[in-house]
Amino acid sequence: MTAVDVARGVSRLLLRHDYVALCEVPLGNGRRADLMAVDARGRIIIVEIKCSRADLLGDGKWRDYLDYCDRFFWAVPQGFDLSPFETEAFSPDFAGLIVADRYDAAIAREAAETSVPAPRRKAATLDFARRAARRLLGLTDPECESLG
């Protein structure tokens, strides 16, 4: 299973919870979230997708996402060894866990809720909306990228 499959399943789960997700969203600190989702109230979820144990254990950047979301989740494919998520290194106190396939996903552990500061939330939400609109425009008019 690939990260694209996991992203699809997680996006479906989030949509059922009134969150709309985008893949590969750059953040203000130079990092790129695998998935970022926003709900109608402006709450932000970031999901970091891991498809291999080596990728998970080598990830030292995930804490850089925490200042840009109200909730943070790991997402892994079905059959993934979940034991690393029980260690302090991957903070079960606040990081949630989602298990997914390409058709659906389930929350294995809820994420703690924090609050993104209002100015950062506004900037992230506007960037999210503009990025989504640009991607949609690119589908209907592939030449538009050369105009902007």
N, C-alpha and C positions, 0 to 999 in steps of 0.2 A: 504494500500500500504506500502511496506517495503522500506528500504534504498537501497536494491539491485535493486528493480524496478526503483527507482529514478536514481540510478547510471547508469543503462542501458540506460534510456532515455537521460540523460545528455551526456553520452559517444557518443551516436549517433549524438546528436547535435554538439558536439565538433568536431567529425570526419568530419562532413560536412564543418566545418570551418578550416580543415587541422590540427587539434590538435588530438593527439593520447593519450588516457588516461589510467592510471592504478589506481586501487582501493587500498586503505590502504597502503599508501607510507610513511615510516618513514622519518622524517626530521632531520636535524643536531642538532636541539635543543631538541630532545627527543619527540616531538609531532608526531602525525600520521595524515596525510591528508586523508580525505575520498576519494577524487579523486585528482590526479595530472595529468596534461596534458601538452605536449610539442609539439610545431609546428616545421616546417622545419627550421625556423630561430632561434630556441632555446628559444623562448618565453615560459614562464611557467604560467599556470593557476592552481590555487588551488580552489577546490569546497568543501564546507562544507555542508553536507546533514543533513537536519532536517525533521523528520517525525511527530513530535509532538510539540505543543506549549511549553510544560513543558521542553522538551529537548532544545529548542531554548532559552527560558528565563533563563535556568540554565547554559548556555554556557558562561564561563568566559575566555576560552582559545583561542578563535578564532583569536584574534589579534596576537598571537604567530606565525601564518602562514604568516603574511604579509611580513616578511623579506625574504621569500622563493619563492615569486611569483611576476610576473609582473601585474597580475590581479587576484582579489579574488571575488568569487561568493558564495552566498548562493544558495542552491537548495532545493526545497520543492515539495511535491506532489500536484497535482491539487486539488483544494478545500481547501487548507491550508489558514488560516486567515493571510493575508499579512500585516495587520495593524502594527505589531511590526517592520516591516522593514521600516516604515516611521518615526521611532523615532531615536534620536541621538545615542541611545545605539547600534544600528546596522548599523551606519554610511552610510546613503545613498549617502554621498559625494564621497565615493570611492568603496564601496562594491556593486557588482552587484547582481542581483536576477534572478534565473532560476526557472521556473515552469515545472514540468516533470511528465510523466507517464512512464510505462515500454517500450513504443514504440517510444517515441519522447519527445522533450522538446522545450521550447521557452524562449528566453531572455525577461524578463519583465522589467529589468533595466540593462543597460550596466554598467560595472565596469570601474573605472578610471584606467589608465595605469601608472605604475611606472616602475622602472628599477632595476632589481636585480644586485648587484655588480658582476663584471665579475668572480672573483674567486669562489664566492658562486654559480653562474650560472653553471660554469664548473663542480664543484663538484656535484651539484644536477642533472645535465644532465647525467654525467657519472654513478651516482648511479641509476638513472632512467633506463638507457640503460641496465646496468648489472642486475637490478632487473627484467626487462622485459625478458631478455634472460634466466635468471634462472627459471622464471615461465614457459617459453616455453619449456625449457629443462626438467623441472619436468613433463610436460604433455607427452613428448615422452619417458622419462626414469625416472619413479618415484623413482628408486633406486639411482639416481645421488646425492641426498641430503646427503647420507651417505659418498660420496666420497669427498665432498668439505667442 
